[in-house]
Amino acid sequence: MLLENSFRVPVPVDEAWSVLLDVQRVVPCMPGATLSEVDGDSFKGKVKVKVGPIVVIYSGTAEFVEKDAALKRVVMSATGKETKGAGTAKAILTATLVP
């Protein structure tokens, strides 16, 4: 499945780039996400997903696999497992900043 999204932020690209790399500042912007540990380019946390009456909490890890300052592009890999079930999830996130 491929999900795409774009949005504008009212700051210069270089300023947005430094924020994008600061996981502790970005995670609170994601509804249902909490950060429990940061170790360099790797981090751990949980994501609570609610769809209608169904609530699932995933516990997992993510890491930066690419940080290209010249192209203002990051790639992250994430994996998670349900805390109360057998479900799993994997994701590759690519973010590119443009002026």
MIFI-617190 format. One record per residue: residue in three letters; z, x, y of N, C-alpha, C, O in turn. Coordinates in steps of 0.2 Angstrom, whole numbers, padded with zeros to 4 digits, always signed. Last residue first. Layout:
ALAZXYZXYZXYZXY;...
This chain:
PRO-0006+0058+0119-0005+0056+0126-0007+0050+0128-0006+0047+0133;VAL+0000+0055+0102-0005+0056+0107-0004+0054+0114+0000+0050+0115;LEU+0008+0059+0087+0009+0058+0094+0002+0059+0098+0000+0065+0097;THR+0009+0053+0071+0005+0057+0076+0006+0055+0083+0006+0049+0084;ALA+0017+0053+0055+0017+0051+0062+0014+0056+0067+0014+0062+0066;THR+0018+0047+0039+0014+0051+0044+0015+0048+0051+0013+0043+0052;LEU+0027+0045+0025+0026+0043+0032+0023+0049+0036+0025+0054+0036;ILE+0027+0039+0009+0025+0045+0013+0024+0042+0020+0020+0038+0021;ALA+0039+0033-0002+0035+0033+0003+0033+0039+0006+0037+0044+0006;LYS+0046+0024-0016+0044+0030-0013+0039+0029-0007+0036+0024-0007;ALA+0059+0016-0025+0054+0016-0019+0052+0023-0018+0057+0027-0018;THR+0066+0006-0038+0065+0012-0035+0060+0011-0029+0056+0007-0030;GLY+0078-0004-0047+0072-0003-0043+0072+0004-0039+0077+0006-0038;ALA+0090-0008-0053+0086-0002-0056+0079-0001-0052+0075+0003-0054;GLY+0104-0010-0043+0099-0012-0048+0095-0006-0050+0097+0000-0049;LYS+0112-0007-0033+0115-0011-0038+0110-0014-0042+0110-0019-0045;THR+0105+0002-0025+0112+0004-0027+0115-0001-0032+0120+0001-0035;GLU+0089+0008-0029+0093+0002-0028+0100+0004-0029+0101+0007-0035;LYS+0083+0023-0023+0085+0019-0029+0090+0014-0026+0094+0015-0022;GLY+0070+0032-0015+0076+0029-0015+0077+0025-0021+0072+0023-0025;THR+0062+0045-0005+0062+0042-0012+0069+0038-0011+0074+0041-0008;ALA+0049+0052+0006+0056+0048+0005+0056+0045-0002+0051+0042-0004;SER+0042+0064+0017+0042+0061+0010+0049+0058+0009+0054+0061+0010;MET+0033+0065+0032+0039+0065+0028+0038+0061+0021+0034+0057+0021;VAL+0024+0074+0044+0024+0070+0037+0030+0071+0034+0033+0076+0033;VAL+0019+0074+0061+0024+0075+0056+0023+0071+0049+0020+0066+0050;ARG+0011+0081+0074+0010+0077+0068+0016+0079+0064+0017+0085+0062;LYS+0005+0089+0085+0010+0083+0086+0010+0078+0081+0010+0072+0082;LEU-0003+0099+0084-0006+0093+0083-0001+0087+0084-0003+0081+0084;ALA+0007+0109+0086+0001+0109+0090-0003+0102+0089-0005+0100+0094;ALA+0017+0106+0077+0019+0105+0084+0012+0105+0088+0012+0102+0093;ASP+0019+0099+0062+0013+0103+0066+0014+0102+0073+0012+0096+0076;LYS+0027+0099+0049+0029+0098+0056+0024+0102+0059+0024+0108+0059;GLU+0029+0092+0033+0025+0095+0037+0027+0093+0044+0029+0088+0046;VAL+0039+0086+0026+0035+0091+0022+0030+0094+0026+0027+0099+0024;PHE+0056+0082+0029+0050+0084+0032+0046+0088+0028+0048+0093+0025;GLU+0063+0070+0017+0062+0077+0020+0056+0077+0024+0051+0074+0022;ALA+0076+0060+0010+0069+0061+0013+0069+0068+0016+0074+0071+0017;THR+0084+0050-0002+0083+0056+0002+0076+0056+0005+0072+0052+0003;GLY+0095+0035-0004+0089+0040-0006+0089+0046-0001+0094+0047+0003;SER+0098+0018-0009+0101+0025-0007+0096+0030-0009+0093+0030-0014;TYR+0094+0002-0004+0092+0008-0007+0096+0014-0004+0097+0015+0002;ILE+0099-0014-0006+0101-0008-0003+0098-0002-0007+0100-0002-0013;VAL+0093-0030-0003+0093-0025-0007+0094-0019-0003+0092-0018+0002;VAL+0094-0048-0002+0096-0042+0001+0096-0036-0004+0099-0037-0010;ILE+0086-0063+0000+0087-0057-0005+0088-0051+0000+0085-0050+0004;PRO+0083-0074+0008+0089-0074+0005+0091-0067+0001+0096-0066-0002;GLY+0071-0065+0017+0074-0071+0016+0081-0071+0013+0085-0067+0016;VAL+0074-0049+0014+0068-0053+0014+0071-0060+0012+0072-0061+0006;LYS+0081-0034+0019+0082-0041+0018+0076-0045+0019+0073-0045+0024;VAL+0087-0019+0015+0081-0023+0016+0083-0030+0015+0085-0031+0009;LYS+0095-0005+0021+0096-0011+0018+0090-0016+0020+0088-0016+0026;VAL+0096+0012+0016+0092+0007+0019+0093+0000+0016+0092-0001+0010;LYS+0104+0027+0018+0103+0021+0014+0099+0016+0019+0099+0017+0025;GLY+0102+0045+0015+0105+0039+0019+0104+0033+0014+0102+0033+0009;LYS+0099+0062+0019+0101+0057+0014+0103+0051+0018+0106+0052+0024;PHE+0087+0075+0022+0092+0071+0024+0093+0065+0019+0089+0064+0015;SER+0080+0091+0026+0081+0086+0021+0087+0082+0024+0091+0084+0027;ASP+0078+0102+0035+0073+0097+0035+0074+0091+0030+0069+0087+0029;GLY+0095+0104+0036+0089+0106+0038+0084+0101+0039+0084+0096+0043;ASP+0103+0091+0031+0103+0098+0028+0096+0101+0030+0092+0101+0026;VAL+0113+0077+0034+0107+0081+0036+0108+0088+0034+0113+0091+0035;GLU+0119+0061+0028+0119+0069+0028+0112+0072+0030+0107+0069+0029;SER+0118+0048+0031+0124+0050+0028+0125+0058+0028+0130+0061+0028;LEU+0112+0035+0041+0111+0042+0039+0118+0045+0037+0123+0044+0040;THR+0105+0019+0038+0110+0023+0040+0109+0030+0037+0106+0031+0032;ALA+0095+0005+0042+0095+0012+0040+0102+0015+0043+0104+0014+0048;GLY+0093-0008+0048+0096-0007+0041+0097+0000+0039+0099+0000+0033;PRO+0080-0003+0059+0085-0009+0057+0087-0008+0049+0083-0007+0045;MET+0079+0012+0066+0076+0008+0061+0081+0003+0058+0087+0005+0056;CYS+0086+0018+0076+0080+0014+0078+0077+0010+0073+0073+0005+0074;PRO+0095+0027+0069+0097+0021+0072+0092+0016+0075+0093+0010+0076;VAL+0085+0038+0066+0087+0033+0061+0090+0027+0064+0089+0021+0061;VAL+0083+0046+0078+0078+0041+0076+0081+0036+0071+0079+0030+0071;ARG+0094+0054+0080+0092+0050+0085+0087+0044+0083+0087+0039+0086;GLN+0094+0061+0068+0100+0058+0070+0099+0053+0076+0103+0048+0076;VAL+0082+0068+0068+0083+0062+0063+0089+0058+0065+0089+0052+0065;ASP+0072+0074+0079+0079+0073+0079+0081+0067+0075+0082+0061+0077;LEU+0058+0073+0080+0061+0078+0075+0069+0077+0075+0071+0081+0070;LEU+0057+0064+0090+0054+0062+0084+0057+0067+0078+0058+0065+0073;VAL+0061+0071+0101+0065+0066+0099+0063+0064+0092+0067+0063+0087;SER+0051+0080+0103+0058+0083+0102+0062+0077+0099+0066+0079+0095;TRP+0040+0071+0106+0040+0076+0100+0047+0078+0098+0049+0078+0092;ALA+0044+0066+0118+0044+0062+0112+0044+0066+0106+0047+0064+0101;GLU+0041+0077+0126+0048+0074+0126+0049+0070+0119+0054+0070+0116;ASP+0027+0079+0124+0032+0084+0122+0039+0082+0122+0043+0084+0117;VAL+0022+0067+0129+0022+0068+0122+0026+0074+0120+0030+0073+0115;PRO+0033+0059+0142+0027+0063+0140+0028+0065+0132+0033+0065+0129;VAL+0036+0041+0140+0038+0048+0141+0033+0052+0139+0028+0050+0135;PRO+0036+0027+0136+0035+0029+0143+0038+0036+0144+0041+0037+0149;VAL+0027+0024+0121+0033+0025+0124+0032+0028+0131+0027+0032+0132;ARG+0018+0012+0111+0018+0016+0117+0026+0018+0119+0030+0013+0119;PHE+0013+0011+0094+0017+0009+0100+0017+0014+0105+0015+0020+0104;SER+0007+0006+0078+0007+0010+0084+0010+0007+0090+0011+0001+0090;ASN+0006+0006+0060+0009+0004+0066+0008+0009+0072+0008+0015+0071;GLU+0001+0002+0044+0000+0006+0050+0003+0002+0056+0004-0004+0056;LEU+0003+0004+0027+0005+0000+0032+0004+0005+0038+0006+0011+0038;LEU-0004+0003+0011-0004+0007+0017-0002+0002+0023-0005-0003+0024;MET+0000+0004-0006+0000+0000+0000+0000+0004+0006+0004+0009+0006;
